[in-house]
Amino acid sequence: MSRRITLVTGDITAQEVDAIVNAANSSLLGGGGVDGAIHRRGGPAILEECRALRASRYGKGLPTGEAVATTAGRLPARWVIHTVGPVWAAGVDRTPLLRACYANSLRVAAELGTGSVAFPLISAGVYRWPKRDAVVQALDTIRTAAAGVDDVRLVLFDDATRTIADEVYAELGG
Protein backbone atom coordinates (compact mmCIF):
# COMPACT_ATOMS: atom_id res chain seq x y z
CA MET A 1 0.00 0.00 0.00
CA SER A 2 1.29 3.46 -0.76
CA ARG A 3 -0.05 5.87 1.81
CA ARG A 4 0.71 9.54 1.29
CA ILE A 5 1.59 11.35 4.51
CA THR A 6 1.51 15.15 4.47
CA LEU A 7 2.68 17.41 7.28
CA VAL A 8 0.55 20.54 7.67
CA THR A 9 0.86 23.50 10.01
CA GLY A 10 -2.49 24.95 10.96
CA ASP A 11 -5.98 24.43 12.28
CA ILE A 12 -7.24 20.86 12.15
CA THR A 13 -10.85 22.06 12.09
CA ALA A 14 -10.21 23.68 8.70
CA GLN A 15 -8.91 20.53 7.00
CA GLU A 16 -10.94 19.45 3.99
CA VAL A 17 -10.70 15.68 4.39
CA ASP A 18 -13.17 12.81 4.79
CA ALA A 19 -12.42 12.43 8.51
CA ILE A 20 -10.80 14.54 11.20
CA VAL A 21 -9.37 12.79 14.25
CA ASN A 22 -10.23 14.33 17.60
CA ALA A 23 -7.81 14.04 20.51
CA ALA A 24 -10.78 13.56 22.82
CA ASN A 25 -11.06 13.08 26.53
CA SER A 26 -12.68 9.86 27.70
CA SER A 27 -16.01 11.54 28.48
CA LEU A 28 -16.52 12.32 24.76
CA LEU A 29 -18.32 15.46 25.90
CA GLY A 30 -15.86 18.09 24.76
CA GLY A 31 -12.97 19.72 26.54
CA GLY A 32 -10.05 21.97 25.79
CA GLY A 33 -7.44 22.03 23.06
CA VAL A 34 -8.23 20.11 19.86
CA ASP A 35 -11.30 18.54 21.47
CA GLY A 36 -12.83 21.88 22.37
CA ALA A 37 -12.00 23.39 18.97
CA ILE A 38 -13.65 20.48 17.12
CA HIS A 39 -16.79 20.65 19.26
CA ARG A 40 -17.04 24.45 18.93
CA ARG A 41 -16.57 24.59 15.17
CA GLY A 42 -18.48 21.38 14.43
CA GLY A 43 -21.49 22.43 16.46
CA PRO A 44 -24.03 20.59 18.59
CA ALA A 45 -24.51 17.60 16.27
CA ILE A 46 -21.15 16.16 17.37
CA LEU A 47 -21.99 16.48 21.05
CA GLU A 48 -25.42 14.95 20.45
CA GLU A 49 -23.87 11.83 18.88
CA CYS A 50 -21.22 11.67 21.62
CA ARG A 51 -23.95 11.74 24.27
CA ALA A 52 -25.72 8.88 22.44
CA LEU A 53 -22.46 6.88 22.48
CA ARG A 54 -22.10 7.52 26.22
CA ALA A 55 -25.70 6.38 26.77
CA SER A 56 -25.11 3.16 24.84
CA ARG A 57 -21.70 1.58 24.24
CA TYR A 58 -19.43 3.85 26.27
CA GLY A 59 -21.22 4.48 29.57
CA LYS A 60 -17.90 4.69 31.41
CA GLY A 61 -16.27 6.72 28.64
CA LEU A 62 -14.11 5.84 25.67
CA PRO A 63 -11.07 3.80 26.76
CA THR A 64 -7.60 5.17 26.04
CA GLY A 65 -6.35 4.04 22.64
CA GLU A 66 -9.80 3.18 21.27
CA ALA A 67 -11.51 5.11 18.47
CA VAL A 68 -15.13 5.81 17.51
CA ALA A 69 -16.73 7.95 14.79
CA THR A 70 -19.48 10.56 14.82
CA THR A 71 -20.76 13.12 12.38
CA ALA A 72 -18.53 16.12 11.74
CA GLY A 73 -21.40 18.60 12.04
CA ARG A 74 -20.37 21.90 10.48
CA LEU A 75 -16.73 20.89 9.92
CA PRO A 76 -15.50 20.55 6.32
CA ALA A 77 -15.25 16.77 6.83
CA ARG A 78 -17.83 14.02 6.87
CA TRP A 79 -16.79 12.36 10.13
CA VAL A 80 -14.94 13.00 13.35
CA ILE A 81 -13.04 10.02 14.73
CA HIS A 82 -12.62 10.42 18.47
CA THR A 83 -9.66 8.78 20.20
CA VAL A 84 -8.34 9.18 23.74
CA GLY A 85 -4.60 9.55 24.02
CA PRO A 86 -2.58 8.51 27.05
CA VAL A 87 -1.21 11.00 29.55
CA TRP A 88 2.59 10.91 29.48
CA ALA A 89 4.33 9.88 32.70
CA ALA A 90 8.03 9.47 33.33
CA GLY A 91 8.88 5.86 34.09
CA VAL A 92 5.66 4.43 32.62
CA ASP A 93 5.72 3.26 28.99
CA ARG A 94 2.36 4.13 27.50
CA THR A 95 3.69 4.10 23.94
CA PRO A 96 1.48 1.14 22.89
CA LEU A 97 -1.61 3.15 23.89
CA LEU A 98 -0.45 6.18 21.89
CA ARG A 99 0.23 4.03 18.83
CA ALA A 100 -3.18 2.37 19.27
CA CYS A 101 -4.82 5.80 18.93
CA TYR A 102 -3.42 6.17 15.42
CA ALA A 103 -3.91 2.55 14.36
CA ASN A 104 -7.49 2.34 15.66
CA SER A 105 -8.40 5.70 14.15
CA LEU A 106 -7.09 4.52 10.77
CA ARG A 107 -9.04 1.28 11.15
CA VAL A 108 -12.26 3.20 11.86
CA ALA A 109 -11.52 5.52 8.92
CA ALA A 110 -11.06 2.53 6.61
CA GLU A 111 -14.31 0.96 7.89
CA LEU A 112 -16.08 4.21 7.01
CA GLY A 113 -14.59 4.08 3.52
CA THR A 114 -12.61 7.30 3.85
CA GLY A 115 -9.84 8.19 1.45
CA SER A 116 -8.38 10.99 3.56
CA VAL A 117 -7.94 11.66 7.27
CA ALA A 118 -6.32 14.46 9.30
CA PHE A 119 -4.70 13.77 12.67
CA PRO A 120 -3.61 16.16 15.38
CA LEU A 121 -0.45 15.28 17.29
CA ILE A 122 -2.20 13.15 19.91
CA SER A 123 -1.21 13.54 23.60
CA ALA A 124 1.41 16.23 22.85
CA GLY A 125 -0.61 19.10 24.37
CA VAL A 126 -2.09 19.03 27.85
CA TYR A 127 -1.25 15.30 28.14
CA ARG A 128 2.45 16.36 28.06
CA TRP A 129 3.83 13.69 25.71
CA PRO A 130 7.28 14.87 24.56
CA LYS A 131 6.71 16.33 21.10
CA ARG A 132 9.58 14.65 19.31
CA ASP A 133 8.57 11.20 20.52
CA ALA A 134 4.90 11.96 19.83
CA VAL A 135 5.84 12.72 16.22
CA VAL A 136 7.95 9.55 15.95
CA GLN A 137 5.09 7.40 17.25
CA ALA A 138 2.54 9.14 15.02
CA LEU A 139 4.52 8.90 11.79
CA ASP A 140 5.77 5.37 12.37
CA THR A 141 2.29 4.10 13.20
CA ILE A 142 0.66 5.94 10.29
CA ARG A 143 3.28 4.50 7.92
CA THR A 144 2.92 0.91 9.13
CA ALA A 145 -0.77 0.59 10.04
CA ALA A 146 -2.69 -1.90 7.92
CA ALA A 147 -5.86 0.14 7.40
CA GLY A 148 -6.56 1.23 3.82
CA VAL A 149 -6.56 5.02 3.98
CA ASP A 150 -4.45 6.52 1.20
CA ASP A 151 -4.14 10.18 2.22
CA VAL A 152 -3.15 11.05 5.79
CA ARG A 153 -2.32 14.50 7.13
CA LEU A 154 -0.57 15.18 10.39
CA VAL A 155 -1.70 18.66 11.39
CA LEU A 156 0.78 20.48 13.62
CA PHE A 157 -0.40 23.36 15.75
CA ASP A 158 2.62 25.63 15.44
CA ASP A 159 5.86 26.21 13.52
CA ALA A 160 8.09 24.83 16.30
CA THR A 161 6.24 21.51 16.28
CA ARG A 162 6.26 21.49 12.47
CA THR A 163 10.06 21.87 12.51
CA ILE A 164 10.32 18.84 14.78
CA ALA A 165 7.96 16.89 12.54
CA ASP A 166 9.92 17.80 9.39
CA GLU A 167 13.15 16.56 11.04
CA VAL A 168 11.58 13.28 12.20
CA TYR A 169 9.91 12.72 8.82
CA ALA A 170 13.27 13.09 7.06
CA GLU A 171 14.98 10.78 9.57
CA LEU A 172 12.32 8.11 8.99
CA GLY A 173 12.94 8.27 5.27
CA GLY A 174 9.91 10.51 4.53
C-alpha positions in Angstrom: 0.0 0.0 0.0 1.3 3.5 -0.8 0.0 5.9 1.8 0.7 9.5 1.3 1.6 11.4 4.5 1.5 15.1 4.5 2.7 17.4 7.3 0.5 20.5 7.7 0.9 23.5 10.0 -2.5 24.9 11.0 -6.0 24.4 12.3 -7.2 20.9 12.2 -10.8 22.1 12.1 -10.2 23.7 8.7 -8.9 20.5 7.0 -10.9 19.4 4.0 -10.7 15.7 4.4 -13.2 12.8 4.8 -12.4 12.4 8.5 -10.8 14.5 11.2 -9.4 12.8 14.2 -10.2 14.3 17.6 -7.8 14.0 20.5 -10.8 13.6 22.8 -11.1 13.1 26.5 -12.7 9.9 27.7 -16.0 11.5 28.5 -16.5 12.3 24.8 -18.3 15.5 25.9 -15.9 18.1 24.8 -13.0 19.7 26.5 -10.0 22.0 25.8 -7.4 22.0 23.1 -8.2 20.1 19.9 -11.3 18.5 21.5 -12.8 21.9 22.4 -12.0 23.4 19.0 -13.6 20.5 17.1 -16.8 20.7 19.3 -17.0 24.5 18.9 -16.6 24.6 15.2 -18.5 21.4 14.4 -21.5 22.4 16.5 -24.0 20.6 18.6 -24.5 17.6 16.3 -21.1 16.2 17.4 -22.0 16.5 21.1 -25.4 14.9 20.5 -23.9 11.8 18.9 -21.2 11.7 21.6 -24.0 11.7 24.3 -25.7 8.9 22.4 -22.5 6.9 22.5 -22.1 7.5 26.2 -25.7 6.4 26.8 -25.1 3.2 24.8 -21.7 1.6 24.2 -19.4 3.8 26.3 -21.2 4.5 29.6 -17.9 4.7 31.4 -16.3 6.7 28.6 -14.1 5.8 25.7 -11.1 3.8 26.8 -7.6 5.2 26.0 -6.3 4.0 22.6 -9.8 3.2 21.3 -11.5 5.1 18.5 -15.1 5.8 17.5 -16.7 8.0 14.8 -19.5 10.6 14.8 -20.8 13.1 12.4 -18.5 16.1 11.7 -21.4 18.6 12.0 -20.4 21.9 10.5 -16.7 20.9 9.9 -15.5 20.5 6.3 -15.2 16.8 6.8 -17.8 14.0 6.9 -16.8 12.4 10.1 -14.9 13.0 13.4 -13.0 10.0 14.7 -12.6 10.4 18.5 -9.7 8.8 20.2 -8.3 9.2 23.7 -4.6 9.5 24.0 -2.6 8.5 27.1 -1.2 11.0 29.6 2.6 10.9 29.5 4.3 9.9 32.7 8.0 9.5 33.3 8.9 5.9 34.1 5.7 4.4 32.6 5.7 3.3 29.0 2.4 4.1 27.5 3.7 4.1 23.9 1.5 1.1 22.9 -1.6 3.2 23.9 -0.5 6.2 21.9 0.2 4.0 18.8 -3.2 2.4 19.3 -4.8 5.8 18.9 -3.4 6.2 15.4 -3.9 2.5 14.4 -7.5 2.3 15.7 -8.4 5.7 14.2 -7.1 4.5 10.8 -9.0 1.3 11.2 -12.3 3.2 11.9 -11.5 5.5 8.9 -11.1 2.5 6.6 -14.3 1.0 7.9 -16.1 4.2 7.0 -14.6 4.1 3.5 -12.6 7.3 3.8 -9.8 8.2 1.5 -8.4 11.0 3.6 -7.9 11.7 7.3 -6.3 14.5 9.3 -4.7 13.8 12.7 -3.6 16.2 15.4 -0.4 15.3 17.3 -2.2 13.2 19.9 -1.2 13.5 23.6 1.4 16.2 22.8 -0.6 19.1 24.4 -2.1 19.0 27.9 -1.3 15.3 28.1 2.4 16.4 28.1 3.8 13.7 25.7 7.3 14.9 24.6 6.7 16.3 21.1 9.6 14.6 19.3 8.6 11.2 20.5 4.9 12.0 19.8 5.8 12.7 16.2 8.0 9.6 16.0 5.1 7.4 17.3 2.5 9.1 15.0 4.5 8.9 11.8 5.8 5.4 12.4 2.3 4.1 13.2 0.7 5.9 10.3 3.3 4.5 7.9 2.9 0.9 9.1 -0.8 0.6 10.0 -2.7 -1.9 7.9 -5.9 0.1 7.4 -6.6 1.2 3.8 -6.6 5.0 4.0 -4.4 6.5 1.2 -4.1 10.2 2.2 -3.1 11.1 5.8 -2.3 14.5 7.1 -0.6 15.2 10.4 -1.7 18.7 11.4 0.8 20.5 13.6 -0.4 23.4 15.7 2.6 25.6 15.4 5.9 26.2 13.5 8.1 24.8 16.3 6.2 21.5 16.3 6.3 21.5 12.5 10.1 21.9 12.5 10.3 18.8 14.8 8.0 16.9 12.5 9.9 17.8 9.4 13.2 16.6 11.0 11.6 13.3 12.2 9.9 12.7 8.8 13.3 13.1 7.1 15.0 10.8 9.6 12.3 8.1 9.0 12.9 8.3 5.3 9.9 10.5 4.5 
